[in-house]
Amino acid sequence: MRAYFKFEFIQFLFNKKNIAIYVILLFFACFYALKIAPSYDPIEKVDRDEIEARFLTREDFLNNVVIDENTYPLTQFAAAIFPEWNEYDQQRLDALDDNDMKKYAEATYKWYEYSDFMIFRNGKGFLYYNSRYYTAGNLYATEDGHYAYMYSASRFKGYADGSSDLSINVFEERTALQTLQRLLHGYLPLILLIGCILFTADIVLKDKRNPTLIKGFPISIWSRLLVKGGVALIGSILTVIPLSVGFFLIAIQNGLGDFNLPVPIFSYEAKAFTSIAMGEYLFQNALLILFWFVLLISLLLLVSVLVRNEFANLVVGCVVVFAEFYYYVRGLGFVKDIQWYPSSYVQVGQIIAGYREYLNNSVALTLANGLLVMSLCTVICLLITFIVSNHRRFKLF
């Protein structure tokens, strides 16, 4: 079996289609690092001019307002809440002037906490989050702003309490590790899973071109399928090599970051955030992606022995990965048990961060449930493949 594994792995590495996939991923990584990442414009950023303008506007109001029994209630409300708001903004301005990142983090976490409390609970209709949440007709702007402010408060509290080196790039999540975090929260998982599908789609059916050579290895069909699955898994994992080039380019530009940086994790049950270290967050993402690789490879091996068509492999794999786009509606988890659909766990970064719990109003879209669902599906696929491949009438070609 070792000789057959070596044979399959060499074939995989020198397959022109596979080489093209790695080259495309390398190009994508470099393009992202050199063009897209530098233009990243976070909504919640360190903008001294904005902080100062907000502070001076409120300060001018407080210096000129006259409160008596005839004052309009909203004016009284503003006069009551603006002093504490300005206190935090003043601390942030002073910290920036002194280049005291720790002090800035502490004041900023209090600012976000206070701002969210006032806007979400006491200021609906006349107090608003950052205006950029209200663009493009966003019907959930308030909910998005609420999540973002809670997230930022948790993040900056972690910075204030932690021992990591702090900088503007860290605060704006521009470092290489934080960029990777943002990509895992976005489309990177889809790219990795599509790559896995492309690697696996022809790994069984390519043997049609050399049936005599393959028959020279005296191993069972089931063993051959396991070896092919192992090679596809290793090949899928190796996609980190071309992608890591972009990671190091970003690290050169904006710094590596710190594996101890806090990553806020939302709990729908507690309606609050906790934090885990960046290293733990990345490990959990890698684990969930690994389970996805195993599931997709198992599924495509099964389709290969049943349908024996490469295009069918591509269609089935893509349907599984993109199925969520067909049924997803915000809040669906409140009325439907979508935690039992493997496709609900494609956005692995959002699953780990608890963002999918928030979007779907569900306590069940968790890492543990994702691993359970994918493990069950993988076992079912492998069991059916084993039964079919060991049937005495079955021939692979």
N, C-alpha and C positions, 0 to 999 in steps of 0.2 A: 504493500500500500504506500510505503514511503516513496518508492520509485514513481508510482502513479501520481502522487501528490506533486512531486518535483516536476513531472511532465506537464501537469495541468497548470501549475503556477507559472512555469516558463511560457507556456502558450498564452496565459492571461497577460503577462507583462509585455509580450511582443505583439499582442493583438492591436491592429491599427486603430480600431474603434476605441479601445480602452486608452491607448496613448493619446488619442484626440481628446478624450474626456479630461484627462489629467492636464493637458495643455490648455484647454478652455478654462478649467478651474484656476490654473495659474494666472492666465490672463485676467480673469474676473477678479482674483485676489489683488493683483497689482493695480488694476484700474480702480478698484474700490479704495485701496490705500492711498493712491496718488491723486485721485480726482474727487471721489464721493466723500470720503471721510473728512478731508480738510474743509469741505463746505457744510458740514453738519451744523445745523442751527437749532439748538435745543430751545424748547419753549421756556423752561426754567433754567435761566443762565445767570451768571454773575455780571450784572450791568450797573455799574456805579451811577451813571447818569439817570437811569430809570429810578433807582432807589432814592436818589437825591431829589428828583422832581416830585416823586410821590410824597416824600417827607416834607418838602417846602410847601407843597399845596395844602397838606393837612395842617402844617404849622401856621400858615397864613390864616386858615379858617379859624383855628383855635385862638389866635391872637385877636381876631376881630369879631367873633361871634359874641352876642349878648344873650344870656339865658335868663328868662323870667317866666312868669306863669302863662304868658301869651305866646311863647315860642312854639313853633310847629314841632310835633312829636318826633319827626325824623331828624330835625335839626338837633333836638335834645339827645337823640340816640347817637348821632354822629359825634357830638361833643363829648359823649360818655365813652365811646370806644376808641376814638382817635389817639388819645394820649398814650395808651399802652402800645398801640400799633407803631406810633412814632418813636417810642422808647426803643423798640427792637430795631427799627430802621436806623436810628442814630447809632446804636451799638454796631450794626453792620457797617455803616459808613466809617466809624472810628476804626474798626478792625481792618478794613481795607486800607485806610490811610497808614495804619501801623504795620501793615503786612502780617497781621496776626491771624493766620488761617484757622487756628483752633477757636479763637474768640469769635471769628466770623461764623464758623460752623455752629457754635452754640447759640448765637443770636438768631441765625437763620432757621434753625430747627424750631425755636420758640415762635418765630415769625410765622412759619408755615402752620404750625399747630394752632396758633391764635387766629390766623386768617381763615383757616378752614372752619373753625368753630363758628366764627362770626358769619361767614358767607353761607355755609350749608345749613346751619341750624337757626340763625337769627336774622339773616339778611336776604332771604329769597325775594326776588323782585326788585331789589334796589342795590344790592351788593353783588359783585360778579368776580369770577376768577379771571385769570389772564385772558385777554381778549382773543388770543389765538385758539382757544378751545371752542369759540363760537363761530368759527368760519365754516364755509361750505354747507350751510344748512344743517349743522350737526344737531340732531334731536336729543342727543345725550350729552350736551356740552357741560351741564352742571354735574352730572355723574362722572364724566371724564375729569373735570377739574377737581372734584372731590377726591377721586382716586389719586390724581397726580400730586395734590397737596399733602395727602396722608403719606404717600410714597416718599415725597421730598422731606417731610418732617422726620420720618423714620430714618431715612438715609443720612441726613445731617446730624441727627442725634447719635447715630453710629459713628460718624466722623468725630464728633465732639468727645465721645466716650472712649474711642479707640486710640491706638498708638501708631496708626499709619501716617506716613508723610503726606501732608495735604498741600494741594495746589489748586489753581483755577481749573486746570485740566481735569483734576479729580472731581471738583465740584460740578463741572459740566459734563462729566462722564465721557471724556475724550481719550483717556488712556487706552492702551491696547486691550487690556483685560476687560475694561468697561465697554469698549467697542464690541468685543466678542460677546459680552452679555447682551448688548442691544441687538446684535445680529441673531443671537439665539432666540430673542424675543420676537424676531421678525421672520425673514425668509430663508435664513441659513438652513434650518432643518429641512425645508422643502428641497433645497438644492442638494443636500446630502442624500436624501431619500430618492430623489430622481436619479442621482448618480448610481446608487445601489441598484435601482431597477435596470438601468442601462447596462451595468456590469453583468447582471444575472440573466438578462433576457435571452442571451444566446449561448450561455455557458454549457448547457446540455445539448442543444440542437446543433451546435457547430460540429459535433462529432459525425454528423451525416456526411461531412466531406471526407472523413478519413475512417470509415468503419473498420477496415482491415487492420489498421494500426492500433485502434482501440481494443480490438479483440485480442491483441497480443498480451494484454495485461490480465492475468488470471484472477480477477476479483469479481464479486457479485455486482449486480446492477445497483443494489441498495448502497453498497460500499462506494461505488463510483459516484453516486449522487451525493453522499455525505462529503466526499473529498471535494467535489465541485462546489458544494455549498460552503465548505470551509475556505476554499480559494476565493470565492465571491465575497465572503465576509472579510477576509484579509485585504482584498482589493478595495473594498468600501472603506475600511478603516484607514487605508493608505491615502485617502483623499485629504487627510489632514496635512500631508507633506506640501502639496502645492498651495493649499490655503494658508499654511503657516508663513509663507513668504510675505503675504500681505500683512499678516499679524506683526511680523518683525519690522516691516516698513512703518507701520503705525507706531510701534514702540519707539523707533528712532525719532519720529516726529514729535510725539506727545507723551512719551514715557510709557513704561511697561504697566505701571499700576502696582497693586499689592494684593496678594492672595488673601490677606486678612481684611480687605475692604468690606464693609457691610453691604449685603444685598437684601433689601426689604422683601419679606414674604407675607402676602396677604392671606388671612384666614377668614373665610366667609362666615364660619360659625361664630368667631369672636368679633367679627366686624372691625378688625384691627390688624396692624402690622407687627411682625417680629423680624429679626434679622438673622441671617446666617453669613458665614464668611464666604468670600468670593471663591475660594478653593473648593469648598463644599458644594456651592451652587454649580460650579462647572463639572464637578464629579457626578452630581445627580443628573445633569443634562447629558453627559457622556453615557451614563448607564441607560437612560431612557432611549437615546439614539441607538445604542448597541442592541437593545431589545427590538427596536424597529427594524434594524438591519436583519436580524435573525428571522423575524416574522416575514418580512418581504421575501427573503431568500427562500424560506420554507414554502411560502405560497407559490412563488414562481417555479420552484422545482416540481411542485404538484401539478401546476398548469402545464409544464413542459412534458410530463409523462402522460397527461390526459389528453391535451389538445395538440401538442407537438407543433406549435406555430409561434414564431418569435413575436409577430405582431399581437397575438393574443396575450402573450406575456406582458408586453408594454401596456396594452389596454387595461388588463386586470390590475397590474401594479399601480397605474395612474388613477384608476377608479378608487382604489383603496386609499391612496394618499390624498386625493382631492375630493373625496366624498363629502367631507364636512361643508364644503362650499355650497352643496345642494340642499342641505337641511338646516344649516346654521341660521338661527335668528336670535338676537340678543335676548337673554332671559329664558331661553328654551329649557334649560336645565331645571327650571322650577316646575314644569309641567310634563317633562319627558325624561326618561332614564337614559340620557345620552352617554352616561359614563360607561355603558356596556358596548359602545361603538368604538372599535380601535381608532377610527379616523378622528375621533374627538381628541386624541392625544398627539396629533401631528405637530402642533405648535409647542414643542417641548419646553422652551424657555418660559412661555406663558403658563404652562402647567406647573412647573416648579415654583414660579413666582406667585402663584395663586391668582394671576390675572384672569384666567379662564373661570375660576370660581366666581370672581366678581362679575364678569360679563354674563355668565349663564345662571347666576343666582343659585349655585349648586355647591354643596359641601363635598360632593363625591368625585370631582375631577382632580384627583390627587396623584402624586407619583406612585404610591402604593397600588392604587386601583389600576393605573396605567400598566404597571408591570404585571399585575395579575391578569388583566384582560389579554395582553399580548402574549403572555406565557401560555394561557389556555388556547388561544388561536394557533400558536406555533405548534403546540403538542398535537392538536387536531390535524393540522396540515401534514406534519411529519408522520403521524399514525396512518393517515390515508395513503400517503406516498409509500410507506413501508408495506402496507397490505397489497397495494397495486403492483409494486415492483417485485414482490415475492410471489405473485401469482404464477403458477406454472405455465400459463399461456401467454404471459406478458413478455414482450420483446421491446426494447427501447427504440429500435429502428427496424 
